Amino acid sequence: MTTTRRQFGNRTGLRLAALALLVIPFPGCDSLGGEDDLQWTLVWSDEFDGPAGQLPNSANWAFDIGTDWGNNQLEYDTDRPENVSLDGNGNLAITAREESYMGSAYTSGRIKTQGLFEQAYGRFEARIQLPTGQGLWPAFWMLGNDIDTVGWPQCGEIDIMEYRGQEPSVLIGTIHGPGYSASAGVTGRYSLTGDRFDTGFHEFAIEWTEAGIVWFVDGQRYHSVDRGDPSGEWVFDHQFFILLNVAVGGGFVGPPDASTTFPQSMLVDWVRVYTSD
């Protein structure tokens, strides 16, 4: 994948045209409806091509600006290129910094497709290199588009990938809903053997159907939840939007300490979304 990206260089239009024609078979999951070979058709993507310092495409992404999103996070999320911008090498960089800003000791970024792209069911995937360090909390995740009317966790949350910076070889996939939220979320863990998520890019994905959700790392399935598994109401039959962010601190990871170095960036090579016939 990296070779293809570098070969095409700035020929963005050609590469996006090729992507638009993709119909890709991925292994299906017997526990989610008995489909052996689902055919996925690409319907939305961002390849993050552009000059260094450019903000992400405003047709695809909006910014959450502020602090403390309910998890006792320590950063102030901004819309500055210092925190969220293209790196000039075909990646989006979301960068956490240690600096005094708007009353917070750290800054970072949090972007979303809310109101711009929302979809129910499909394959959602991204190729990402993660940061490292105590107190860093990067995530690739989704929220139900009814959050402003029903609130959280009734809207539902799908964590495609979240990660503690102090555990660079472990990631987590989770759903949250009414009766199974926060620490009671339905969770699966994946551990790399002899490798770390901060030393190279990895692909994180879910396949979401009416029957349930399956999680993958680099094409390997590691977690699944059928719609009858959670102890509470299943709230995953409506449209969701995508979020990318790097939090600093919070109950899930704890605060940074003397071993944490800044700045730290999550690099996103691409985000792609498919639907299935």
C-alpha positions in Angstrom: 0.0 0.0 0.0 2.8 2.4 0.9 4.5 1.7 -2.5 1.4 2.5 -4.4 0.9 5.8 -2.5 4.4 7.0 -3.2 4.3 5.9 -6.8 1.2 8.0 -7.5 2.6 11.0 -5.7 0.3 14.0 -6.2 -1.8 12.3 -8.9 -4.7 12.4 -6.4 -7.5 12.5 -8.9 -6.3 9.4 -10.6 -5.9 7.5 -7.4 -9.3 8.5 -6.1 -10.9 7.5 -9.4 -9.3 4.1 -9.0 -10.5 3.9 -5.4 -14.1 4.7 -6.4 -14.2 1.6 -8.6 -13.1 -0.7 -5.8 -15.3 -3.7 -5.0 -13.4 -5.8 -2.5 -14.2 -9.2 -1.0 -13.4 -9.5 2.7 -13.9 -12.7 4.7 -17.4 -12.8 6.2 -18.3 -14.0 9.6 -20.4 -17.0 10.2 -21.5 -15.7 13.7 -23.0 -12.6 12.0 -25.5 -14.0 9.6 -23.6 -16.9 7.9 -22.2 -14.8 5.0 -18.9 -16.3 3.8 -17.8 -13.6 1.3 -19.3 -10.2 1.7 -18.6 -7.8 -1.2 -17.8 -4.3 0.0 -18.1 -1.3 -2.3 -16.1 1.9 -1.5 -18.5 4.8 -0.9 -16.4 7.4 1.0 -12.7 8.0 1.7 -10.1 10.6 2.6 -6.5 9.9 1.4 -5.0 13.0 3.1 -3.0 14.1 0.1 -1.9 17.8 0.1 0.8 20.1 1.2 2.2 20.1 4.7 0.4 22.3 7.1 -3.0 22.2 5.3 -6.0 21.5 7.4 -8.1 18.4 6.6 -10.8 18.7 3.9 -13.7 20.7 5.4 -16.1 18.8 3.1 -15.2 15.7 5.1 -14.2 16.8 8.6 -15.4 19.3 11.2 -13.6 20.1 14.5 -14.6 19.6 18.1 -13.1 22.5 19.9 -12.7 22.6 23.7 -11.8 20.4 26.6 -13.1 17.7 28.9 -15.5 15.7 26.8 -16.7 13.8 29.8 -13.6 11.7 30.4 -11.6 14.2 32.5 -9.2 14.7 29.6 -6.5 17.3 30.1 -6.0 18.7 26.6 -7.7 21.6 24.8 -8.7 20.5 21.3 -8.1 23.1 18.7 -8.6 23.7 15.0 -5.0 24.9 14.5 -2.7 23.3 12.0 -0.2 22.8 14.9 -2.6 20.2 16.2 -4.4 18.9 13.1 -2.9 19.1 9.5 -1.6 17.2 6.6 2.1 16.3 6.9 2.9 16.5 3.1 3.6 12.8 2.9 0.1 11.6 2.4 -0.9 11.5 6.1 -3.0 13.5 8.5 -1.2 14.3 11.7 -3.1 14.8 14.9 -0.5 16.1 17.3 -0.7 16.4 21.1 1.5 19.2 22.5 2.5 20.2 26.0 1.8 23.9 26.1 -0.4 26.3 28.1 -3.5 27.1 26.1 -6.9 28.3 27.1 -6.4 27.2 30.7 -5.1 23.7 29.7 -1.6 22.4 30.0 -1.9 20.4 26.7 -3.3 20.9 23.2 -4.4 18.3 20.7 -7.1 17.7 18.0 -10.4 16.0 17.6 -12.2 15.8 14.2 -15.4 14.3 13.1 -17.7 13.7 10.1 -20.8 14.7 11.9 -23.3 16.3 9.5 -20.9 15.6 6.6 -20.8 11.9 6.3 -22.9 9.4 8.3 -23.7 5.8 7.5 -25.5 2.8 9.1 -23.7 -0.6 8.6 -20.6 -1.2 6.4 -16.9 -1.7 6.6 -15.0 1.2 8.2 -11.2 1.1 8.1 -8.2 3.3 8.6 -4.4 2.9 8.3 -2.7 4.5 11.3 0.6 4.8 13.1 0.0 5.5 16.8 1.9 7.7 19.2 3.4 6.4 22.5 3.7 7.5 26.1 2.0 7.4 29.4 -1.3 9.4 29.3 -1.8 9.4 25.6 -5.2 8.2 24.3 -5.6 8.1 20.5 -8.8 6.7 19.0 -10.6 5.9 15.7 -14.3 5.6 16.7 -17.9 6.4 15.9 -21.0 7.9 17.6 -24.6 7.6 16.7 -25.9 10.7 14.8 -28.8 11.1 17.3 -26.4 12.0 20.1 -27.7 15.6 20.2 -31.2 14.4 20.9 -30.9 11.2 22.9 -27.5 11.8 24.5 -24.8 9.3 25.3 -24.8 6.3 25.7 -28.3 5.9 24.2 -26.9 7.1 20.8 -24.4 4.2 20.8 -20.6 4.3 20.5 -18.3 2.0 18.4 -14.6 2.2 19.3 -12.9 0.8 16.2 -9.5 1.4 17.8 -8.5 2.9 21.1 -5.2 2.6 22.7 -3.2 3.5 25.9 0.1 5.1 25.0 1.7 3.3 27.9 0.8 -0.1 26.3 2.2 0.3 22.8 1.5 -3.3 21.8 -2.1 -3.5 22.9 -5.3 -2.0 21.4 -9.0 -2.3 22.3 -12.2 -2.5 20.4 -15.5 -1.7 22.2 -19.1 -0.9 22.0 -21.0 1.3 24.5 -24.7 1.5 24.9 -27.4 1.8 27.5 -26.6 -0.6 30.3 -23.1 -1.4 29.0 -21.3 1.9 28.9 -17.9 3.2 30.2 -16.1 0.5 32.1 -19.0 -1.9 31.3 -18.6 -1.6 27.6 -18.4 -4.9 25.5 -14.6 -5.0 24.8 -12.0 -7.1 23.0 -8.2 -6.7 23.2 -5.6 -7.4 20.6 -1.9 -7.7 21.4 1.0 -7.6 18.9 3.7 -10.1 19.3 7.2 -8.7 19.1 6.0 -5.4 17.6 4.5 -2.1 18.6 1.8 0.1 17.1 4.0 3.2 17.3 6.7 1.9 15.1 4.7 1.5 11.9 1.3 1.7 10.2 -1.4 -0.8 10.9 -4.9 -1.2 9.5 -7.9 -1.1 11.9 -11.4 -2.0 10.7 -14.9 -3.1 11.7 -17.5 -4.9 9.6 -20.9 -3.8 10.9 -24.2 -5.5 9.8 -27.7 -5.8 11.2 -26.5 -9.0 12.9 -23.5 -7.5 14.8 -20.0 -6.0 14.6 -16.6 -7.6 14.0 -13.2 -6.0 14.6 -10.0 -6.5 12.6 -6.3 -5.6 12.9 -4.3 -5.9 9.7 -7.0 -8.2 8.3 -7.1 -10.5 11.4 -10.4 -10.8 13.2 -10.0 -10.5 17.0 -13.4 -9.5 18.4 -17.1 -9.7 17.6 -20.3 -8.8 19.2 -23.7 -10.2 18.1 -26.8 -8.0 18.6 -28.0 -10.3 21.3 -24.8 -10.2 23.3 -25.0 -6.9 25.3 -27.0 -6.8 28.5 -28.9 -3.7 27.4 -30.7 -2.3 24.4 -28.9 -2.7 21.0 -28.6 0.8 19.6 -26.6 0.1 16.4 -29.3 0.2 13.7 -29.0 3.9 12.6 -26.4 6.2 11.1 -23.1 6.9 12.9 -20.4 9.4 12.2 -16.6 9.0 12.4 -14.2 10.6 14.9 -10.4 10.7 15.1 -8.6 12.2 18.1 -5.6 12.1 20.4 -6.6 12.7 24.0 -4.2 13.5 26.8 -5.0 12.1 30.2 -8.4 10.9 31.3 -9.6 8.0 33.5 -8.8 5.4 30.8 -5.0 6.2 30.7 -4.2 8.5 33.6 -2.1 11.7 33.2 1.2 12.0 31.5 4.3 11.7 33.7 8.0 12.5 33.4 8.5 9.7 30.9 6.1 11.2 28.4 7.6 13.2 25.6 5.9 15.8 23.5 4.9 16.5 20.8 3.3 13.1 19.9 1.4 12.5 16.6 -1.1 10.0 15.4 -0.5 9.6 11.6 -3.5 8.6 9.5 -2.7 7.4 6.0 -6.3 7.0 5.0 -9.9 6.4 6.1 -12.2 4.4 3.9 -15.9 3.4 4.2 -17.6 0.6 2.2 -21.1 -0.7 1.9 -22.2 -4.3 1.1 -24.8 -5.5 -1.2 
